[in-house]
Amino acid sequence: MDQSPKFARESVAELSELMMPSHANMLGTVFGGVILQLMDKAAYVSSSRHAGVPCVTASFDRVDFVSPIRVGELVTLRASVHFAGRTSMEVGVSVIAEDFMTGAKREAFRGRCTMVAVENGKPQLVRPLVPETPSEREMYAEAEKRYLARRRS
């Protein structure tokens, strides 16, 4: 498997989906579980793009429900690898809700997933991640701290 470093920008994945009545809960807003499923898909695409092999979800490390999403809104998820360890990656996912009739957008959810590269049922080594921008370097440093803390516990 290729172990050459990749830039963080190369792992970016964007997915969009229109929220339909079948996505609604009893309050008329979108079920949180629907958004978690979409976040998982976006994290899969981002991590697999970085690793070059399929990845599986090890954990949702943090999910913040910022704003309810309404039926009829367009949801766009943006995921990118923040840190790559030995076989795992931390992927950040941002969820933007848009009233595409007016163009109004707002952050609705954000979260972090830990994804593990897997081939033939076994964890695989992950290529190093190269952050380029100050923001990417900051996210990398914070994610590395969380990675090291998990390894100690």
C-alpha positions as CSV (number, residue, x, y, z in Angstrom):
1,M,0.0,0.0,0.0
2,D,1.2,3.5,-0.9
3,Q,2.7,5.2,2.2
4,S,3.5,8.5,0.6
5,P,2.2,11.6,2.5
6,K,-0.9,13.3,1.4
7,F,-2.1,16.9,2.0
8,A,-5.1,17.4,4.1
9,R,-6.9,19.2,1.2
10,E,-6.7,15.9,-0.8
11,S,-9.1,14.2,1.7
12,V,-11.9,16.8,1.5
13,A,-15.3,15.3,0.7
14,E,-18.5,17.1,0.2
15,L,-21.9,15.6,0.1
16,S,-25.3,17.3,-0.3
17,E,-28.8,15.9,0.2
18,L,-32.3,17.5,0.2
19,M,-34.2,16.8,3.4
20,M,-37.5,15.2,2.6
21,P,-40.6,14.5,4.8
22,S,-39.3,10.9,5.3
23,H,-36.4,12.4,7.2
24,A,-38.6,14.2,9.7
25,N,-39.2,13.5,13.4
26,M,-42.5,14.2,15.2
27,L,-41.5,17.9,15.6
28,G,-41.1,18.4,11.9
29,T,-37.4,18.7,12.0
30,V,-34.9,16.2,10.7
31,F,-34.0,13.2,12.9
32,G,-30.5,13.6,14.3
33,G,-29.8,10.0,13.3
34,V,-30.4,10.9,9.6
35,I,-27.6,13.5,10.0
36,L,-25.3,11.1,11.8
37,Q,-25.7,8.6,9.0
38,L,-24.8,11.3,6.5
39,M,-21.8,12.4,8.6
40,D,-20.7,8.8,8.7
41,K,-20.8,8.6,4.9
42,A,-18.9,11.8,4.5
43,A,-16.2,10.6,7.0
44,Y,-16.0,7.3,5.1
45,V,-15.3,9.1,1.8
46,S,-12.8,11.5,3.3
47,S,-10.9,8.8,5.2
48,S,-10.9,6.2,2.4
49,R,-9.7,8.9,0.0
50,H,-6.8,9.6,2.3
51,A,-6.0,6.0,3.1
52,G,-6.5,4.5,-0.4
53,V,-8.4,1.6,1.2
54,P,-11.9,1.2,2.7
55,C,-12.3,2.5,6.2
56,V,-14.7,1.7,9.1
57,T,-16.0,3.9,11.8
58,A,-14.3,3.3,15.2
59,S,-16.2,6.1,17.0
60,F,-18.0,9.3,16.9
61,D,-15.8,11.3,19.2
62,R,-17.9,14.4,19.4
63,V,-21.1,15.6,17.8
64,D,-22.6,19.1,18.4
65,F,-26.2,19.7,17.5
66,V,-26.0,23.4,16.7
67,S,-29.3,24.2,14.9
68,P,-32.3,22.1,13.9
69,I,-32.7,21.2,10.2
70,R,-36.0,21.6,8.6
71,V,-37.7,19.5,5.8
72,G,-37.0,21.1,2.5
73,E,-33.5,22.4,3.4
74,L,-30.5,21.3,1.5
75,V,-27.8,19.8,3.8
76,T,-24.2,19.9,2.7
77,L,-21.6,18.0,4.7
78,R,-17.9,18.8,4.4
79,A,-15.4,16.3,5.8
80,S,-11.6,16.2,5.9
81,V,-8.9,14.3,7.7
82,H,-7.5,16.3,10.6
83,F,-4.9,13.7,11.8
84,A,-3.6,10.4,10.7
85,G,-2.2,8.0,13.2
86,R,-0.8,4.5,12.6
87,T,-4.1,2.9,11.3
88,S,-6.7,5.4,12.3
89,M,-7.6,8.9,11.3
90,E,-9.6,11.7,12.9
91,V,-12.1,13.2,10.4
92,G,-13.9,16.4,11.1
93,V,-17.4,16.9,9.6
94,S,-19.3,20.1,9.3
95,V,-23.0,20.2,8.4
96,I,-24.5,23.2,6.7
97,A,-28.2,23.7,6.3
98,E,-29.3,25.8,3.4
99,D,-32.7,27.3,2.4
100,F,-31.7,27.2,-1.2
101,M,-34.6,29.4,-2.2
102,T,-33.2,32.3,-0.3
103,G,-29.6,31.3,-0.1
104,A,-29.5,31.5,3.7
105,K,-27.0,29.1,5.2
106,R,-26.1,28.1,8.8
107,E,-24.0,25.5,10.6
108,A,-26.4,22.9,11.9
109,F,-24.1,20.1,13.2
110,R,-20.4,19.5,13.6
111,G,-18.5,16.5,14.8
112,R,-15.4,14.3,14.7
113,C,-15.2,10.6,13.8
114,T,-12.3,8.2,14.2
115,M,-12.0,6.0,11.1
116,V,-9.8,2.9,10.7
117,A,-8.3,1.8,7.4
118,V,-9.2,-1.9,6.8
119,E,-8.3,-4.4,4.1
120,N,-9.2,-8.0,4.2
121,G,-10.7,-7.5,7.7
122,K,-7.4,-6.2,9.1
123,P,-6.3,-2.7,10.1
124,Q,-3.9,-1.2,7.6
125,L,-1.2,1.4,8.0
126,V,-2.3,4.9,7.0
127,R,-0.2,7.3,5.0
128,P,1.0,10.4,6.9
129,L,-1.1,13.6,6.7
130,V,0.5,16.9,5.7
131,P,-1.3,20.0,7.0
132,E,-0.6,23.1,5.0
133,T,-2.5,26.1,6.3
134,P,-2.4,27.5,9.9
135,S,-5.9,26.2,10.4
136,E,-5.0,22.7,9.3
137,R,-1.9,22.7,11.5
138,E,-4.0,23.8,14.5
139,M,-6.6,21.1,13.9
140,Y,-3.8,18.5,13.4
141,A,-2.1,19.5,16.7
142,E,-5.4,19.3,18.6
143,A,-6.3,15.9,17.0
144,E,-2.8,14.6,17.7
145,K,-3.3,15.4,21.4
146,R,-6.6,13.5,21.5
147,Y,-5.0,10.6,19.7
148,L,-2.1,10.4,22.1
149,A,-4.5,10.7,25.1
150,R,-6.6,7.8,23.8
151,R,-3.5,5.6,23.3
152,R,-2.5,6.3,27.0
153,S,-5.9,5.3,28.4
